[in-house]
Amino acid sequence: MKIRLSLFTSILLGSSLLANQTVELEKVSVTATKVATASKDVSQSIAIVDEKEIQDKNILNIQEAIGHIPGIQAESSSNSQNPRLIIRGAGLKARYGVREIMVMKDGVPMTDPDSFTRFDYIDMQDVEAIEVQKGPGSINASNTTGGVIQLITKSVFKEDKNSIKIGAGNDNLRNTNFKYRTAIDDSNFMSFSFSSRKNDNDWRENNDFDSTQGSLKYGHIFDDESTFETELAYTESNVNLPASMTLDEFKEFKASGTQEDTSSQWQHSARDSKILSLNAKYEKEVGNITYKPRFYYNKWEHFHPVTGMINDSDDNQVYGTDLELNFNHSLFSNDAMLVAGVTAKRDITKDSKKYTYEDYSTITEMGWMGPVTKIEQTLSKDKGDLAGTEDSDTKLYGIYLMETFKPIEDLSIDISARVDKLKFDISGNELIKYDYAKSNYDTGKGEYSLQKDFTLSSAKLGLNYRLTDYTNIYTSFAKANQAPTGRELESASDDGIDLEKTNSINYEIGLKSRTNTYAYDMALYQNNVEDEIIQVKNANGQTVYSNAGETKKIGFEVSGIYNINKYLSFGANYAYSKFKFKTFEEQVRGVSESRDGNVLPYIPKHQYSLFTTLNLDNGLKARLSTKTWGSYYMDNANTQKYEGYKFVTDLMVGYEKKDHSIQLNIKNLTNKYYAMEASKDVYGNETYKAASPRSFMLTYAYKF
């Protein structure tokens, strides 16, 4: 702690010595407070990834964009655009996809009412900037406690050159992107973008990926200067999900760099999706009030073979609205802003089906009651017998309010609150189930129904004080609730568990400074979570969910960048995480085992990254970055640690001349073989998911 305080003091003094310099490294947040605000003036931890960084990294998925940010773990076990995403421990419970984190695109929610987000229908090549708000309490976040990720795409109103980009690399990696924007007249604008991506991932079995995405945007400026924007987008994405490895198989991967012939039962997992989305937003000023209504609609289908079952769902719709207004007024003789709104969202799934696998091999073993036949491995992802059908209807509606004001010139205060009502209505008929204890199919539970509702509240009090013209100190108190998902409620109900909503309370203090020489952000926080929902194994070996009692998360984060001169910059990011169960009873073969005082799995205590960038006047540019994860526990019992990884390095070199550019991106430059995730269940079985070996892509872009 003495070291931290000394560093805190020295940086503060250093920023005071630069008081005669001009600010150039500031970035503007357009979402944290619903109003454009310098990031230094936001009373919470917020990270912004700008357009240049997105271009230099040739970012094709969200994990490449934000994986270096302290406090964030963003990794993909399939090397596709479907990551596992964790912010300060939130999202850890997710078996796949993203949970507990609100994702928005241009102010429109991408997250379903029950907090699940699909990244496969977001074209990262149309994204201009990314903002990450860490922790609970944001008025943007409904039914989420981990934070908010806001994707800001290229506006149809922004004058920009058209472009075409073509890239190719190893493992048959291909990427094409085309963007065309035009002004029809002084009031009407349109743009079209198209992206196609393919990756065979030949270094391991069952891991090829392809996606095709198209987007049409239209914008209109009315005579009174109000604006209307709409976007129609379509995505078709197909990804085969590779099997996990045992310890011996992981050792073979580390020796050879290839993953073949694993012993996993489920060799043909996949997620094939088709998504059609439409959104519209209107903005109009009337006196001191700005109205911002938004409407959105998504229709999606997927074919999703997973553990035990093949999910086939082709009638899913999500629609909703967010009606926001901003009121500029005066308070304490200073400018103030009131943001208020109501929101409603509905997620309807009709006749979702589950099937058994058609083709699989079996093995017969001698059990205590005689011979037992088990599924050994799947042989294809062809559908077998109908195993069940399900309908679900999830509704969420709420209201939010935030006031930002200055009681004195150097002190800004924001007070916000949000209340949401979440309702689940699920019914179905389970004809066949996969029995984890028998490792084979068995008779299902038959018809079932589940109705559950939660009242969710969040609130935040933040103070931001200007110490100098270049340095601010802030503190905040925030709380929020997180409801279980529909799948979690079903799973827990089958095991006789009635899940409660999570209550998260966060205390934070931080320091931010911006000069033309350097910029940095520091944050120290404590997050207390009651009834945190986590994964556990029941007596049959099936993954179910339970409330953990209470967890305590203490963390320290720092990120900074230093301009050595106008050509060369250096940056660093570091996160210290001490996350522990205060009270938690885990079921092991039907016996309750105390995990009180244990560390949460998969969260490294130390995580850091370094980078340097070069941008010369002659068009030559380069970026070198490296990241390190410290060791972490593989299980709730804290019986074993995975070593993590050190200095996984990426390199970019490029050259720009007028409207032409070419760049080479190499990921995992030194070709390290390591696990992006290592876990251990209550029966001692170790599981490893490999990270990608070295890959490269050469990209040419032309603007016209």
Buried (B, 14 or more C-beta within 10 A) or exposed (E): EEEEEEEBEEBBEBBBEBEEBEBEBBBBBBBBBBBEBBBBBBBBBBBBBEEEBBBBBBBBBBBBBBBBBBBBBBBBBBBBBBBBBBBBBBBBBBEBBBBBBBBBBBBBBBBBBBBBBBBBBBBBBBBBBBBBBBBBBBBBBBBBBBBBBBBBBBBBBEEEEBBBBBBBBBBEBBBBBBBEBEEEEEEEBBBBBBBBBBBBBEBBBBBBBBBBBBBBBBBBBEEEEBBBBBBBBBBBBBBBBBBBBBEEBBEBBBEEBBBEEBEBBBBBBBBBBBBBBBBBBBBBEEEEEBBBBBBBBBBBBBBBBBEBBBBBBBEBBBBBBBBBBBBBEEBEEEEBBBBBBEBBBBBBBBEBBBBBBBEBEEEEEEEEEEEBEBBBBBEEBEBBEBBBBBBBBBBBBBBBBBBBBBEEEEBBBBBBBBBBBBBBBBBBBBBBBBBBEBBBBEEBEEEBEBEBEBEBBBBBBBBBBBBBBBBBBBBBBBBBBBBBBBBBBBBBBBBEBEBBBBBBBBBBBBBBBBBBBBBBBBBBBBBBBBBBBBBBBBEEBBEBBBBBBBBBBBBBBBBBBBBEEEEBBBBBBBBBBBBBBBEBBBBBEEEEEEBEEBBBBBBBBBBBBBBBBBBEEEEBBBBBBBBBBBBBBBBBBBEBBBEBBEEBBBBBBBBBEEEEBBBBBBBBBEEBBBBBBBBBBBEEEBBBBBBBBBBBBBBEBBBE
